[in-house]
Amino acid sequence: MAHITGHDRDQILLLPEAVDDYVAGDNPVRFIEAFVEGLDLAALGFVRAMPEATGRPG
């Protein structure tokens, strides 16, 4: 039976430090994110558009 070689267990991170590192600079999702961030969600009827000062929404 042969020895099974695995991955480096001394690696510091499994994933990049930010999910943003996965997305290329010219990816269309950048435009979509900018568009959605510019929307007034409260005016569109979203109840929890503004985050609370602490904690997550109940």
N, C-alpha and C positions, 0 to 999 in steps of 0.2 A: 504494500500500500504506500503510495507517495504522500509526501508532506503537502498539505494544502497551504498555498500562499494566499494571504489576505491583503487587505488594504493597510495603509500606514495608520496605525492607531495613535500616533503622536501628532496627527494633524490638529490644528487649532480649531478650524471651522469646518462644518459639514457643508454649509451653504455660504454664499457671499454675505458680507456684512449687511447689505441692503438689497432688497428685491429689485430696486432700481438698476442694480448692476446687471441684471438679466436682460434688460430692455435696451436695444440699440437706440442711439440718438435720433435716427431718422424713422423709427417705428411709428406707425399711425396711432398707436395707443398714447403717445405723447400729446397729440392734438386732442384726442378724446378726453384725456385727463384735464388739460387746460380748459376745454369747453365746459366740462362738468363743474370744475372748481369755480368758474365764472357765473354759474347759475345761482339765482336767489331761491334756494330750496324752500324757505319759509313761504315765499310768495306763491310757490307752486303747490302748496298744501302739505308739505312734509311736516309732521308734528314735531319730530325731534331733530330739526335741522341745526340747531345750535347746541354744541356739546356743553355738558355740565362743567362746573369748575373743577370738581373732583369725581373720581369714580366713573363708572360706565352708566349709560342710561338705564333706568329701572325698567 
